[in-house]
Amino acid sequence: MIFDFNKDYILEDERVILTPLEVKHFDNFLEFSENEPEIWDYSVLHSDAAGKENLKDYIDFALSCRKKGSEYGFAVFDKLKNKFAGSTRFYNIDLDEKSLEIGYTWYGKEFQGIGLNKHCKYLLLEFAFEKIEIERVGFSADSDNSKSIAAMKSIGCTIEGTLRSTMFKKNGKRRNSTILSILKNEWTETVKQNLKNKL
């Protein structure tokens, strides 16, 4: 299947629905943005949605990147709680080289640590590797964000190393980025089944 940035892809299992991020999701996310700003403590430019203006910029930036053909954002809906839970995104999409990254991921506090993220990642990885035939899915995290790195490792990511002083954090300090990935053969041979067993 050829990936089409203009097409609305919906990814779904028994627990979550991932729908294309739209302007209308501003209202669904506003309570998190205003009441749980610490969700974005490790955020950098364009990934910080804490506060009304930042949330608007976050969505606008995601939509502009989709138009340019470099990113594709999703809104995450928890079917059990019947509520929007957060957002995630394909980015640095390179269809020629068959690679992309998954990131800009956040969830409201009540949706953290309850298995929701694994369902989302399973759907995203399955789509990337099996539908659009990506060869490498990359991930990146602030090296100080041990919770995020642990979550990535738990879905089957391999740590590749650390890039030093890659970008500015919200606090003005420089961030070291831990780089992780999953390769297509790893997905097929072990990661898919291991992740499925955790759902």
N, C-alpha and C positions, 0 to 999 in steps of 0.2 A: 504494500500500500504506500502511495506517495503522500507524505504529510502536506496538508494544505492549511496554511495559516488563516485562511478565510472561512474554513469549515468549523462548525461548532462540534467538538468532540465531547461526548459524555461518557465518563468511566464510572462503573457502578458494580458493587457487590451487595451482599446482604446487610452490610453495616454502613457503607458510605456512598455518597454520590459526589463525583467531581464534575462540576459544570464550568464552562468558560467564565472567567472573571469578567464582570460587567460593571458599569457605573452604578447600577441599581444595588449592588452589594455594599455600597457605602453605608446604607441604612442598617444592613445586617451586621456590619462589623463595628459600628460606632460605639456600642456599649463596651466592647473590648478596648477600643482605642482610648476612650475617655476614662474607663474605670480600672484598666489593667495595663498601664503604660510600661510596667516592668517586663512585659513580654518581649519588648524590643530593646532590652538593656545591651545586648550584644550587636545591635544593628549598625549598619553603615549607611551611607547616602543611598537614597532610593529604596531602602528596605525598612526604613523606620516609619511605622504607621501609628506611633503614639501621639494622640491629640488629633483633633478634627482636621486641621490643615495638613498635617503629615499624612493622614489617612487618604485625603483627597489626592495629594501628590503621589502617594504610593500607587493608587489605582490608575491615575492618569498616566504615570510612567509605564506601568505594566501594559496598558492598552496601546500606548505609542510604540512600545517595543514589539508588540504583536503585529502592528501595522507594518513595521519595518522588517518583519520576518526574522527576528532574533530571539524572541521569547514568546511563551504561551502560558498565561496564568489560569489558575483554576480556583474556584470557591469550593470549600469543603463543607458538605452537609452531613451531619450525623443523623442517620435514620432512626437510631434508637431513642435519642433525645429529641428528635424532630426539631433540630436547631442547626443553624450555620455555626461551624466550629472554628473556621479559620481559612487560610489560603496557602497555596503552594504553587510552584511554577517550574516549567521547563525553561532553561535559559542557556545562553551560549550555544544555540542550536546550529550545528554545522552538518547539513544533510549530505554534502559532498564527502566529508570525512567520516560520516556516520557516527557522530559524537554529539552529546549534549550534556548538560548538567541539570540537576534537580536542586532547587533551593528556594530562597525567599519564603521558607516555610514557617508558619506560626499557628498556634492554636490557643484559644481561650483557656484559662486555667482549669476549668471543669472538664476539659477534653484532653488534658495532658496526663500521661501515665496510665491510660485506660485501654491501650491497644489500638486506638484510632489511627495513629500514625503508621502503624504497620500495614493496616488495610490500605491506606492511601498510597504508601510506597509500593505495595504489591501491585496495585492497579497501574501506577505510573511506570514501573519497571516492566511489567508485562506488555503494556502498550509500546514502550520504547523498543524493547528487544524483539517482540514477536509481531508487532503490527507494522512498525516503520523501520525495522531491521537495523537498529542502532548497534554499534559494536562496543562502545564504551560510554557508560554513564558516570559522570563525575559528581563529586560533592565537595563542598568547602565549608569550613567552620572556623570561627575565631578559636585560636589555640587555647585560650583561657576558658572556653565554653565546654567544660567536660561533659555536661549533660547532653549537649547536642552531639558531641563526638561519640559518646556511649550509645546514643540512639542509632547513629549511622552504623556503628560496628554491629549492633544487635540485628540489623536487617541483612548483614552480610558484606558490608563494605570492607575493603582493604585499605589501610593507611599507606599512602605512597610517600609522604614526607611533609615537611613544613616549608612554606614560603615565608621569608622574613619581611616584615615591614611592608605589607602589600597595599594597605590603604588606611585612611583615617577612620577612627571610631567616632561615636557620638560625642565622647568626652574630649576629643581632640588629639588623643594619643594614637600611635600607630599600631596597627593590628598585624600579628603573625597569623597566617592561615594554614590550618591543617588540611591537607588534600587527601581525599579518599576516592575510591572508584569501585565499580563492579564491571567486569567484562562479560561479553555475551556468552562465552563458553562457561564462565563461572555461574552465570544465571541458569544456564541449561543443565549443568552437571550437578550443582549443589544448592546454590542460593535460593532458587525458586521453591524447591521442595522444603528446605529448611524454614523459609519464611512462611510458607503456606501452613506448616505445622504449628506455627506460633499464632496464627489468626484465631 
